[in-house]
């Protein structure tokens, strides 16, 4: 679909280029044919330049104008192609977010119908209720990601940062959210070797961890391990999330934090997710004064995301409540 939409733009560029070349050729022919007339004109103007010099000056002006026109056409084409690509990504995002929401909605409907059945035993009732809650939370995360991505895009508001003792925060996060990820068939392996306090937002850091761990779980095989590490590194603290999944192709590694960009699965080439999670992580980490990068080596399984946040030098004012 993208290539078909781009063809009219490329054709327009080629036609404009050919028209510009034709104009340049016509200009050169005109200068060569009018050399005598131009020499007479230079004489009337009192110029000491000969016919050859006048010709070279005029040809140089023509070439300069030609270069400017080609540069302008190329720039406009690049802008138009970028806009086309963005529109294609938006279309794919709408399709994907619709698919992502239809799945939990169908599950909620099925289990709600199960609860309506007479004579349902208590264990089945609890199981269906628990599943409905889980799917509702999944939809809530999707909606929150859309809203957060929009906020980061337009920059209407800024995060409210506060000193946050990192190790207690991560321990509470794992206690609360760990079972949700392990229920998806992956094992969380934490290693919290930090005593740092960072200037951060508890809500934002919670969302960063949600998206990184969700991404790791999505690309891991059932029974795989996801490692969450936190370690002090000089004036910074580094939080790493690493999995043993299929990894990220080198060609896509630099684009994983782009809005709407989706990584292809290695087995079927299908793109998964909504393309918002990692772009949200990137934006939130930047707002907290940090940086993030991804590492995935060719020929080796797994991907590692490393978030680097500056340490807060003052004594912590609060441990930071979980959202």
C-alpha positions as CSV (number, residue, x, y, z in Angstrom):
1,X,0.0,0.0,0.0
2,X,2.8,2.4,0.8
3,X,4.6,1.8,-2.5
4,X,1.4,2.3,-4.5
5,X,0.7,5.6,-2.7
6,X,4.3,6.8,-3.3
7,X,4.3,6.2,-7.1
8,X,2.4,9.5,-8.0
9,X,4.9,11.4,-5.8
10,X,7.9,9.8,-7.5
11,X,6.4,10.3,-11.0
12,X,5.8,14.0,-10.1
13,X,9.5,14.3,-9.0
14,X,10.7,12.7,-12.2
15,X,8.5,14.9,-14.4
16,X,9.7,18.0,-12.5
17,X,13.3,17.0,-12.9
18,X,12.9,16.4,-16.6
19,X,11.2,19.7,-17.0
20,X,14.0,21.5,-15.1
21,X,16.7,19.8,-17.3
22,X,14.8,20.8,-20.4
23,X,14.7,24.4,-19.2
24,X,18.4,24.3,-18.5
25,X,19.2,22.9,-22.0
26,X,17.0,25.6,-23.5
27,X,18.9,28.2,-21.5
28,X,22.3,26.9,-22.6
29,X,21.1,26.8,-26.3
30,X,19.8,30.3,-26.0
31,X,23.0,31.6,-24.5
32,X,25.1,30.0,-27.2
33,X,22.9,31.3,-30.0
34,X,22.8,34.8,-28.5
35,X,26.5,35.2,-27.8
36,X,26.9,38.1,-30.4
37,X,23.8,39.9,-29.1
38,X,25.0,39.5,-25.5
39,X,28.4,40.9,-26.4
40,X,26.8,44.0,-28.0
41,X,24.6,44.4,-24.9
42,X,27.7,44.2,-22.6
43,X,29.3,46.8,-24.8
44,X,26.3,49.2,-24.5
45,X,26.4,48.7,-20.7
46,X,30.1,49.7,-20.7
47,X,31.3,46.3,-19.5
48,X,34.8,45.2,-20.3
49,X,33.8,41.5,-20.2
50,X,34.0,39.6,-23.5
51,X,31.4,37.5,-25.0
52,X,32.9,34.3,-23.5
53,X,32.9,35.8,-20.0
54,X,29.3,36.9,-20.3
55,X,28.3,33.5,-21.5
56,X,30.1,31.8,-18.6
57,X,28.4,34.1,-16.1
58,X,25.0,33.5,-17.5
59,X,25.6,29.7,-17.7
60,X,26.7,29.7,-14.1
61,X,23.6,31.6,-13.0
62,X,21.5,29.0,-14.9
63,X,23.3,26.1,-13.2
64,X,22.8,27.7,-9.8
65,X,19.1,28.2,-10.4
66,X,18.9,24.5,-11.7
67,X,20.5,23.3,-8.5
68,X,18.1,25.3,-6.3
69,X,15.1,24.0,-8.2
70,X,16.3,20.4,-7.9
71,X,17.1,20.9,-4.2
72,X,13.6,22.3,-3.6
73,X,11.9,19.5,-5.5
74,X,13.9,16.9,-3.6
75,X,13.0,18.5,-0.3
76,X,9.3,18.7,-1.1
77,X,9.4,15.0,-2.3
78,X,11.1,13.9,1.0
79,X,8.5,15.8,3.0
80,X,5.6,14.4,1.0
81,X,7.0,10.8,1.4
82,X,7.5,11.3,5.1
83,X,3.9,12.5,5.4
84,X,2.7,9.5,3.4
85,X,4.6,7.1,5.6
86,X,3.2,8.7,8.7
87,X,-0.4,8.4,7.4
88,X,0.3,4.7,6.5
89,X,1.5,4.1,10.1
90,X,-1.6,5.8,11.5
91,X,-3.8,3.6,9.4
92,X,-1.9,0.5,10.6
93,X,-2.2,1.8,14.2
94,X,-6.0,2.2,13.9
95,X,-6.2,-1.3,12.5
96,X,-4.0,-2.7,15.2
97,X,-5.6,-0.9,18.2
98,X,-9.0,-2.0,16.9
99,X,-7.7,-5.6,16.8
100,X,-6.1,-5.3,20.2
101,X,-9.4,-4.1,21.7
102,X,-11.6,-6.6,20.0
103,X,-9.8,-9.5,21.6
104,X,-10.4,-8.5,25.3
105,X,-14.0,-7.3,24.4
106,X,-14.8,-10.7,23.0
107,X,-13.3,-12.4,26.0
108,X,-15.3,-10.2,28.4
109,X,-18.5,-10.9,26.5
110,X,-17.9,-14.6,26.6
111,X,-17.2,-14.8,30.3
112,X,-20.1,-12.4,31.1
113,X,-22.4,-14.8,29.2
114,X,-20.9,-17.6,31.3
115,X,-21.8,-15.8,34.5
116,X,-25.4,-15.6,33.3
117,X,-25.7,-19.4,33.1
118,X,-27.8,-20.9,35.9
119,X,-26.2,-23.4,38.2
120,X,-22.7,-22.1,37.8
121,X,-20.4,-23.3,40.6
122,X,-18.5,-20.8,42.7
123,X,-15.0,-21.7,41.3
124,X,-16.1,-21.1,37.7
125,X,-17.8,-17.9,38.7
126,X,-14.6,-16.6,40.4
127,X,-12.5,-17.7,37.3
128,X,-14.8,-15.8,34.9
129,X,-14.9,-12.7,37.1
130,X,-11.1,-12.7,37.5
131,X,-10.7,-13.1,33.7
132,X,-13.1,-10.2,33.1
133,X,-11.1,-8.0,35.5
134,X,-7.9,-8.9,33.8
135,X,-9.2,-8.1,30.3
136,X,-10.7,-4.8,31.5
137,X,-7.3,-3.9,32.9
138,X,-5.7,-4.8,29.6
139,X,-8.1,-2.5,27.8
140,X,-7.4,0.2,30.3
141,X,-3.7,0.0,29.6
142,X,-4.4,0.3,25.9
143,X,-6.5,3.5,26.4
144,X,-3.9,4.9,28.8
145,X,-1.2,4.4,26.2
146,X,-3.1,6.2,23.6
147,X,-3.8,9.2,25.9
148,X,-0.1,9.3,27.1
149,X,1.2,9.1,23.5
150,X,-1.1,12.0,22.6
151,X,0.2,14.0,25.6
152,X,3.8,13.4,24.7
153,X,3.1,14.4,21.1
154,X,1.5,17.8,21.9
155,X,3.5,18.4,25.1
156,X,0.5,20.0,26.8
157,X,1.7,19.2,30.3
158,X,4.9,18.2,32.0
159,X,5.6,15.4,34.5
160,X,5.7,16.3,38.2
161,X,8.9,14.9,39.5
162,X,9.8,14.0,43.0
163,X,12.6,12.2,44.8
164,X,12.0,8.5,44.5
165,X,13.9,5.7,46.4
166,X,14.3,3.3,43.6
167,X,14.8,-0.1,45.3
168,X,11.6,0.1,47.5
169,X,9.6,1.3,44.5
170,X,10.8,-1.7,42.3
171,X,10.1,-4.2,45.1
172,X,6.5,-2.9,45.5
173,X,6.1,-2.9,41.7
174,X,7.2,-6.5,41.4
175,X,5.0,-7.6,44.3
176,X,2.0,-6.0,42.7
177,X,2.6,-6.6,39.0
178,X,4.9,-9.6,38.9
179,X,2.0,-12.2,39.0
180,X,0.4,-10.5,36.0
181,X,3.4,-11.0,33.8
182,X,4.2,-14.5,35.1
183,X,0.6,-15.5,34.3
184,X,1.6,-14.9,30.6
185,X,4.1,-17.8,30.8
186,X,7.3,-15.9,31.5
187,X,9.4,-15.9,34.7
188,X,10.6,-12.6,36.1
189,X,14.1,-12.7,37.6
190,X,14.8,-9.4,39.5
191,X,18.2,-8.2,40.6
192,X,18.0,-4.9,42.6
193,X,21.5,-3.8,43.4
194,X,20.8,-0.1,43.9
195,X,20.5,2.3,46.8
196,X,19.8,5.3,44.5
197,X,17.2,7.9,44.8
198,X,16.1,9.4,41.4
199,X,14.1,12.5,40.6
200,X,11.1,10.9,38.8
201,X,7.4,10.4,38.6
202,X,6.1,7.2,40.2
203,X,3.3,7.0,37.6
204,X,5.7,7.5,34.7
205,X,8.2,5.0,36.0
206,X,5.4,2.5,36.5
207,X,4.3,3.0,32.9
208,X,7.9,2.6,31.7
209,X,8.3,-0.7,33.4
210,X,4.8,-1.9,32.2
211,X,5.7,-1.3,28.6
212,X,9.2,-2.7,28.7
213,X,8.1,-5.9,30.5
214,X,5.0,-6.2,28.3
215,X,7.3,-5.9,25.3
216,X,9.7,-8.5,26.7
217,X,6.9,-10.9,27.5
218,X,5.3,-10.5,24.0
219,X,8.5,-11.5,22.3
220,X,9.5,-14.3,24.6
221,X,8.7,-18.0,24.2
222,X,6.4,-19.6,26.8
223,X,8.5,-20.6,29.8
224,X,11.1,-17.9,29.0
225,X,12.8,-15.7,31.5
226,X,12.7,-11.9,31.7
227,X,15.4,-10.2,33.8
228,X,14.8,-6.9,35.6
229,X,18.0,-5.4,36.9
230,X,18.8,-2.1,38.7
231,X,22.4,-1.1,39.4
232,X,24.2,2.1,40.4
233,X,26.6,3.4,37.8
234,X,28.5,6.5,39.0
235,X,26.2,9.5,39.1
236,X,23.4,7.5,37.4
237,X,21.3,4.4,38.0
238,X,20.6,1.9,35.2
239,X,17.5,-0.1,35.0
240,X,17.7,-3.0,32.5
241,X,15.0,-5.3,31.1
242,X,16.3,-8.2,29.1
243,X,14.6,-11.2,27.5
244,X,15.7,-14.3,25.6
245,X,13.2,-13.9,22.8
246,X,13.7,-13.5,19.1
247,X,15.5,-10.2,19.3
248,X,15.2,-7.1,17.1
249,X,16.7,-7.0,13.6
250,X,19.6,-4.5,13.3
251,X,17.8,-2.7,10.5
252,X,15.0,-1.8,13.0
253,X,17.0,-1.3,16.1
254,X,17.3,2.5,15.7
255,X,13.6,2.9,14.9
256,X,12.1,1.0,17.8
257,X,11.3,4.2,19.7
258,X,9.5,5.9,16.8
259,X,5.8,6.5,17.2
260,X,3.7,3.8,15.5
261,X,6.7,1.7,14.6
262,X,6.2,-2.0,15.1
263,X,8.9,-4.7,15.2
264,X,8.4,-7.7,13.0
265,X,8.3,-11.2,14.6
266,X,11.1,-13.4,13.4
267,X,8.9,-16.5,12.7
268,X,6.2,-15.1,10.4
269,X,7.3,-11.5,9.7
270,X,4.1,-10.2,11.2
271,X,4.3,-6.8,13.0
272,X,2.8,-7.0,16.5
273,X,1.6,-4.5,19.1
274,X,0.2,-1.0,18.6
275,X,3.6,0.8,18.0
276,X,3.1,3.1,21.0
277,X,4.7,1.4,23.9
278,X,8.4,2.0,23.3
279,X,7.8,5.5,22.0
280,X,6.0,6.3,25.3
281,X,8.9,4.8,27.2
282,X,11.3,7.0,25.2
283,X,9.3,10.2,25.8
284,X,8.8,9.5,29.6
285,X,12.4,8.7,30.2
286,X,13.5,11.9,28.4
287,X,11.0,13.9,30.5
288,X,12.7,12.4,33.7
289,X,16.1,13.6,32.5
290,X,17.3,10.2,31.4
291,X,18.1,8.2,28.3
292,X,17.3,4.8,26.9
293,X,18.9,2.5,24.3
294,X,18.2,-1.0,23.0
295,X,20.8,-3.7,22.4
296,X,20.1,-6.8,20.2
297,X,23.0,-8.8,18.7
298,X,22.6,-10.6,15.4
299,X,22.7,-14.4,15.8
300,X,22.0,-14.3,19.5
301,X,18.5,-14.4,21.1
302,X,17.1,-11.7,23.2
303,X,16.9,-7.9,23.5
304,X,18.1,-5.7,26.3
305,X,16.6,-2.2,27.1
306,X,18.7,0.0,29.4
307,X,17.2,3.0,31.0
308,X,19.7,5.4,32.6
309,X,18.4,8.0,35.1
310,X,20.5,10.6,37.0
311,X,20.7,10.1,40.8
312,X,19.1,12.6,43.0
313,X,21.8,13.9,45.4
314,X,19.5,15.1,48.2
315,X,18.0,12.9,50.8
316,X,14.7,11.3,49.7
317,X,11.6,13.2,50.7
318,X,9.3,10.2,50.0
319,X,9.5,6.7,48.9
320,X,6.9,7.3,46.1
321,X,3.6,5.6,46.3
322,X,2.6,3.1,43.7
323,X,0.0,4.4,41.3
